[in-house]
Amino acid sequence: MAAVNHITAHKGTLADTGLAFLDALKVKFARYRVYRATINELSALTNRELADLGLNRSMIKRLALQAAYENA
């Protein structure tokens, strides 16, 4: 008796693909909100307050990127 081992990948429906796209879009938008919130909060601090935290104004963008995208 011959056995056939044929496995096909489930391609999903168009609805599944659309939902996956929407979920990915939600995640990207949430990360962007974290990025913008971090920039806004750190930019609102004075140079003295940033220095107390051991930060420089030129570091704000990099810190916001790290907060939003590297902790994913």
Buried (B, 14 or more C-beta within 10 A) or exposed (E): EEEEEEEEEEEEEEEEEEEEEEEEEEEEEEBEEBBEEBBEEBEEBEEEEBEEEEBEEEBBBEBBBEBBEEEE
